[in-house]
Structures are given as C-alpha cells and as structure tokens.
C-alpha cells in the first residue's frame, strides 16, 4: 500500500554524481574539513541527521516497542578491566602490514582483496577484448591488447584468486602474510613489498581522572554495557527470561586506514539488541509470524567450498533444516530483513551470510551478517550472532557477581543418591584436623565407590580411605554411615545465552542512499533520491509562488495543520522558479510538495506533487492536506490519491 | 489544560528514600557497578532511558521544529588543532588542590564551598540551640551546646563567608589559594592542609590512527562541530542569517573528583543550539511572543554586591532596560524557561543567573544560566551565552577558510574619497623596485595628508614622500595624481555573532525527578513520581486481574489501539495484587493505569486510574481508550475526564 512506484532511471549508477549530490546537499561531509579532515570521521548535515533520526525512530518502533525490549543508555568511556575480561584487549584487533620502504600502514586483508580483485578485473578486460577481436586479424589484435596495462592470468590463477576472495575473512594473520609472499602482493601506491602482518588493537585508549592512574577505552560496541547491567535488567523484568535489552549509541574503532566513506569509519552510531534466552530452549514465541519470510542465504559450507552463490529459502525451512541454528536466531534474521526492506533497502541486493569458523568473533557460536550490495561490493550492515553464555560467564567469573537466572521449577526434580553421614564428634576425637580432609575425600567419591564402602562397613564394620597426601586412614561405622537419601531441587539456576542483532546505522544509511539514487532521463545532471516517506528527512515541501507576504497566512496554516498531524514540512520561498525548487528537493528525497499561488489565496486550492512520477494533483487546501497525511503515513498510495483528486494541468504554477 | 493537579506530600523531601527509589527501579545506576564503579559515570536503565528519550523528543519539537533549526550530528573525537584554536587546550581547565599528605585531589572551588557552607551550617545550629535554650539555666545550656561539634562563628565571619559564597565562581586559582590559607581551609576527609591550586585540563585525550601521531580529544561540548560546518550550513540556508543549527549528543569532561550524582559526571548528553545573527541587528522576529514571560533574574551586579536575591521581571522589560543584552538572548532565555516548565520543572525553583566577569567562558560576552534548585543547591542546567564572533573568527584565522556572511545590500553604499593614481610606466622607470614601496606608503596615508599632496602637486608640480627606511623620494605629477573618486559597495561581508543555548540533559533529568518525587501520607515507604504525561517513561499501565490466558485478547486489543494512537503502554501481569502493581508503577511515574478483569471479558468495561489522585473511573473499553488518548496528549485533564466517565467504586477489582 505505502509503496510509491519508483521510476528508476535506465542510466547505470553514477557514483561521481551520487557523491557530488550528497556533498552538495550536505547529507554528510568529512569532519574537520576546514582543518584538512581526518580519515574515517564524518559529520552529518541537516538531511543526513534527519534521515538518521527517522531510521532510529523506525528502529525503535520495529524492535523495541514491538517486542517490549528494555532500552538502556550506558557510557562510552569504559575502564580497562571490563575489556580485559571481555577479551577485547587481547583479541579485538586487525592485521596490518607496513610498506617496507615508506612505512605506510595498510590493513592486510584489504590489501589482499584490493590487489587480487584488480588483477581479476584486468584479466576480464583482456579476455573480453580478445573475444571481441576474435574476427579481426592477428596483428591488429595483438596491438590493441598490448595497449591495455591489464594482464591476462592463467586459468588456474583465476580460480585460485576467486577461491581466496570467497573465504578471505577466514584467514589468520600469518596466512595473509603467506598469501602476500606467494602471490607477490605489494602496496599498490608504491609497488613496494610489505612487512609480515602484525596485530593492531582497534580500541581508542584514554585515561580517567586527574591522576592518570585509570586507563580507559572508548567502547567498540555497546554490548558490554548491557551485560554488566544484566542483574538489574532481569530484576526489572520480574526475574523472567526471555527478554531483550536494546541500546542506540555511539561506538569507536580506531580503523587502520579507513577509505570507504561511511562504510568504514572510526566513530559510528550503532543499535544493538541483547536477547537473553534459556540455553535449553531457544524457541521464539513469535516465530510463526516470520516463518514464511524468504531470504537469500549464503551459508558457511558454500563459502568454504569457494563459492558465493546464495539460495532462496524460508526462515522456517532454514531453522528446520538446521542451516540457521535456532528459532530465536531465525526470528531476528527475519525481523532484520523486514526492517531493512521497510526503510527502503532493495531486497534483491540483500543477503544473509553465515560466518566461517575462523572469522567468527571470539565469543560467538553462530553468526549471520545482513550484507547489502553497493558500489563497494557486499557490505556487512547488520550482524546477528549467538554469543552463547560467553559474556555473562566471563564477567561473572571475574567479578564474583552472579549473572544468572533463578527459575522456580514447576515440578521439583527429585533425585536419590548415596551420601556419607559423619558423626562429627567421633570423627573429631579420632582424627583431629584430618576430619576435614576425610570429609573432602568423601565429597569427591562417586556412587559406585560409596556403594562399596557401604558394603564394607556393613560387613567388616570399617573402611580405609586414602588422603591426598597418601596416608591410609581407617574409619569405623561409629564415625561414618553411608545412606541413600532423597533430594528435591525446586530452583533451576542457569546463565542465559545471548542472541545479538547489531546494526551499523551509518552503513545502512549509506547503502539506503545508494539504492534510492537515480536521475531523470531529461535531467541527468540532477539526481533524485526516492526515499520512502517513512524515512525521508522532510516529508512535505511547501512552495509559495514567491516570498511575498500575502502567502504567509496560508504557509502558516498548511505547516501548522501538518505539524499537528505529526508531519514535518519545510518552506522554500527562495528566489528561483518553482521547478528548480522542486528539483532541489528531489535531491533531498522530499516525497511530496504543495504549491501556494494566487489561486490558493483566492479559491483556497493547492496543488500536490509527487517526487518520483512528478505527477501533480489539485484540490481544496484541506482536502489536499488530508490526502497528504494519508500518503505520508502510508495509509494510501499515489495511485489512490490520483483517484481522489483531479490531475493538475500545470498552467497555473508556471512562473 | 494538560496539568494534572499534583498532590505533593506534606513530608519534607527525603533524599534517602528518593535515591533508593531511583536505584531500585533502575532509573540509573553507577556504570560498571559490578566492577566497583567509576566516579562520574552512570548508566540509564529502562525508565531513565525512556525519560531521557521523551525529554529529547520534546526538545526537538520545542526548539528545532518550532524554529526551523538545522539539526546536525558531528563527531565526538576531535583532532587537537581544533581545540588549540578554540582556546580549550589552554583554558578549559579547573583548579585543583592536593592533600599535602595523602596526595588526594580535590577541586579547589568545591573545597572552599563545602568547608565554608559546613561552618555556616554549624554556626546556625549553635545559634539556634542557644536561642532555644535561652530560658534554661546557664549550666545546662553550656553542657548541651558543648555536646555538638559545631562552632559558633563571629558575626563578621558569617558575613564574610556569605559574601565569598555569593561570588565563588568569580575567583581565580591563586585567589582560591589565598582563601584556603586565610580561612585555614583543609581537606575535610583528613584535616590536612592542601597545596597551591594548579590547573587541570578537563578534556579526555586520545590518539587517532595506528601510528599514534595524531593526538585527539573527546569534545567537552558539541559547539565546535557546529562552527566548523558553518559555511555548509549557511549555504544550506540559502546564504541567509539569522538561522540556527542544533545538535544533541554525547560530550565528555574529565572532572577532578565528581561526587554529586548525575549533576557532575564525566560523560553526558547535551543539546546545543548555535544561533547565528547579524552583529548589528540582534532583534528576534518572534520576540513579541515571549515579551510577557516573567522570570526570576539574578544579575551580575547583585552577585558582586554579595547577594543572591532574585527579582521578578518580564523578558520584555529586561531587554528594554539592558539587563539582558539583546532580544535574541532574551528570546532564548524565555524559550528555555517555557521548555523547562513544560516538562515538569517547578517554576518557583528556577532562576536565571548572569555570569560575573571573571566567571564567563573565554569566548562569551554575556551569559545567563538557568539554575534549578535541588537538594544539592542551585545547579546550572542550561547556559545561554552570547559568544559574539569569537569562534568563527579564530577558526577562520587559523584555517584561512572564510566563515562569513555575504549579504547583498538593498541600497549600495556610495562613498567618495581621495585616491592616488599612479602612472606605472613613469613610476617604474624613475624608481625601479621602489615603485612598490611608494605605492604602499600612499595606501597608508589618510584623507587630510592626501589633500595636502594634491595641493602641493597642483602648486609645485611635485611632492616628497618618506619611505619606511627613512629615504625621501620626490614624485612629480607625471608619476602621480590625486583624485576624488566614487566607490559603490553592494555586498556587505560580516562574521555573524553566535547566541548559544546549551542544555545539560542529565542534570535536567535529575532535578526533574527531584521536583516530582513525593510520598503518600498512608504509604511513606513508597514514593510517587508525578512526571507529566509528556515525559513519563510509560504513559499507560495495563493491569490484567491475573496472568490467565483469557485476558490476552483484551490486552492485545487495548495495547494495539493505544499504539496506533502513538501511546506507549506496558503490561504488568506479574503475580501480585493490583494495588501493589499500581504502587510499583507510581514509582515509575506512569500517569495512568487500566484494569482488565472478568467484567471486561463479559461486559467490555475497563477501569481507569489516575496516579496522583488515585481516583478511578469506569467505562466501555473504547470510551476509556478515547479519554485516555486525550489525557496523554494533554487535550483534556483529569477533572474533565471525571465528568465524562462515572467514578468506580472499587469493589470489582479487589483481588
């Protein structure tokens, strides 16, 4: 219903024009630009901020409100012991290599990827050229081919490179070093060889307090803030699992050499969910609602076989067949899919890729990334990991604070077993300080040994036990009896497992912009951003014919009526033609525009324009506002609007 | 209309109970608590996060949407040169003293304040005791007084201490050192003397990139991110001023020894507005809308005279009489007042205090703080400063990037003045490389000297000029003529001034909680938080009689109907009495509750309860929902709701 038919242009995606638009209209820009900028740091301007705020608002609705999650807001600055325990100090690192002559630093896996991809592209170029020239004579062919700098690769090298790239994330640092040597991979900027890969920790460091004694890190993810508050959250949820906490906030990673715009940055806004679940029951009560959602999956086995071919499969089937480990993981994968498509991601360019074994974070037992295709390739935008009990266990062990669920059992578990009962008085008198030693020895004995002792005591009246330091002590039945006893357990205590969907909002924002960018046939210089009304920075543009004061009361009226309906509009009364003002707002992704002219003042009519079709309708001001509210809220679409209001012939608004 | 009559208890504010409530219901808690915590770092739990999100949402509406501000989102991590230019590296510091024996670090002004306030409190105690015991005999009196550790001060010491406290923010570091010596102020924890005050920079440091070559700071305010983007923002606004940018985000200050809960923290969320205005015209077009707002003002002169007595005055009068420097500053002060009162701050405990000259930040020319009274005293929660052209000027000077407004003049400014015209050929031939020197000399001459030369040339045909290195050169009228010329200036270029309202959201959140906390006469152990529905974390509590499945369809229906109206509800189906569940939600500030019981299932009726009065009404489910929506949106109040729905006698819901 809410989908407006998007008329994407026939032109291929033009990255230069796209980036020029984002920069010109200040969606975002390099931070500290007038100081020369800093790689990997970006500021969002007004349209970028609004787009981000709208994505966040929809995320809150789709996840937090819909599933009654507990939202928290924890600090970024974190004392070092927390990340020592979580494993980040030891393992949250990338492999970097240095140019052996200039000392320039490069990320090892990115270097391998870049060089091999370039070689494959060159190979394709030469092979294409050769095929194309097949019919021309041999001399000419050689000449033309010789002109390109590209090199044709042996067939087996092509296969090898493709296999390496398919499992690139699976290599360790030393393996990346081997690849560089074996395939003579050099720094492409200088053609110099590179050093052996070294680990570089990605956390920004700082220190807390005036004395400099307390080292701290800026969090690289929001997750630890959830885990440390687990006991309080559980109590807030009346002691019950499953439940989820959610947090939206800034995180930091000191990337080695960020070069891919918003896709690899040093400071970014994340949205993370930690869903706590009984490790013995990972079903999800709303799984039926998503069972039939069909996804493009790229599982672990396919990748390790050297392929990147996805298959379409329903979430229900994926969980049943064990491709996705459990219902809760499947539920979130499907909900992630629904969210991304709702805000405007092209579903045909969205896949879920399973992590390979070496690639997985140190805490995860299974992990699926939502990867979205864009001009940089396939980019991870959401991770969805089953972290098992890792985090809660390590923090609990370190601090001594129990991070567990205590659950009253509906039916107590009754067990019978043999236990040793001591006559402490006799034991103390006979053995003195060895009494404790004896009790410890018995606590370690298993059922069959206890049975033997029981028989010995019944038969001979005594038994012999060996202490840890090798002394044999004789106990009589005055000191000890072995009896069968009944035990009733009415509380079950367990560390919950954690399913973690984790969203990189900046990445999602960037690919969303790419997926919705196009240009009209007749005006290829200017772009259009066909953002869904749900996330568009401005929903409605109000265009008075001119900045004359006579339009002011109507502008006030329309914008105030829209505001009351919760719709954010902007007025553009700048001194250019209406057409130019609309074109400018097509670039900002504003889905609807209304024009106020002399007819509006005289007859209270207003025209309504739709961004993608540029179709225009006309009607009474209040009637147009009412249609507009339905369009923005997604309760009607443009086709229906065209039935409600007459088309506008366009004569009136020309200026 | 929207105000629900709040029945505050007769009991005085009980801080212990208040803090216990905030902790128990997880409004917020010390971050990393299970690791022993870190002073000045707090995590917000679910109700605290929601309250914060609601305050931010209202802030966006009240400021950004209402005044069409341009929202941005800039980075926290900032390269050092930015804060070197802004002056923060040199001057964003507090004075600290060290305990001369233990080395403990204390903030100097807080030490002076704490010790003098304690002495004054002790003095009042003794004087009160003496007055009370006036009629008892002399021996008893002495005995009783001797029991207290408090000391009575000489009358002139009381006056002196009070004068010091009134202008505490005005002292420099060395002056604070003098005060410590003169009044024997020691570390109250150890009774040791303290060192001379030293400066401690409050910015957290880090370093950007893998080589460690790029020092960075975590921003202590969001403002610089606005200023560095000024040119882009101006262009986005079609080159026009006034306009404002706005940003909500995290900032960091490495406080010396934070001890006042949420009021002094090392990491906090701010909301900042930078309003750019023509320095020659600081009127505000919407000033008339706030002219009659009456404020409690505490101006600079009153404070330097040693008093803290405020006066009530309208914003219009304050601007007219020059107490507040200009309309734009006045407009924002009034808008800040309106915002704070709207979200639930008690207006009788809100004052605006002007900064004294030494206290003002290095960039400001005038500054007013919104101070709110709470159990820690009067706390700055919003600052509203006129930063003049300081920031844009220093960044522009440093980077060479012009941060100016270029304005087409409606009427060009026409001026006439004498100018020297050179015959470059003759000049070059005669003077060689001195030709340039001569032109520079003439460029510096004033109108009257040029007139003299004009006469000399007319009379004698030549004139003599002296070069900067003392040589006299003779110029003839072949080389130079002095003429009167007309100049037309059609563009005016200027650096705008900046008015900056800056909000500490955590402080506002804390005092808001204090102002709305009370306890019922009959149940002093449990608190009530009378938060306005506008900001209350949860608007409606849905209470089914029990967790039985038969209530599920109705729960779903009510919560889904409320959600469609944009109202956030929560279900409490825990296994306790309805009364206890309501009491628990009074502590969370939930303004309304509805109960679903067997009558609901049979007759579709539902009861509605109001938090502050505990009054209950009953009606058809849809009718109750409709009233509820109006109550939450503030379009009706409880008194009116009582006219629409019959009172509920309370028999039905008892369980």
Interface residues (C-beta under 8 A of the other chain):
Chain A: X25 X26 X29 X31 X32 X33 X34 X35 X38 X39 X41 X42 X43 X44 X45 X46 X48 X49 X50 X52 X53 X65 X68 X70 X71 X72 X73 X74 X75 X76 X77 X78 X79 X81 X82 X96 X105 X200 X204 X205 X206 X207 X208 X209 X210 X211 X214 X218 X225 X228 X229 X231 X232 X233 X235 X236 X238 X249 X250 X252 X254 X256 X257 X266 X267 X269 X395 X398 X399 X401 X563 X566 X568 X570 X571 X574
Chain B: X25 X26 X29 X31 X32 X33 X34 X35 X38 X39 X41 X42 X43 X44 X45 X46 X48 X49 X50 X52 X53 X65 X68 X70 X71 X72 X73 X74 X75 X76 X77 X78 X79 X81 X82 X96 X105 X200 X204 X205 X206 X207 X208 X209 X210 X211 X214 X216 X218 X225 X228 X229 X231 X232 X233 X235 X236 X238 X249 X250 X252 X254 X256 X257 X266 X267 X269 X395 X398 X399 X401 X563 X566 X568 X570 X571 X574
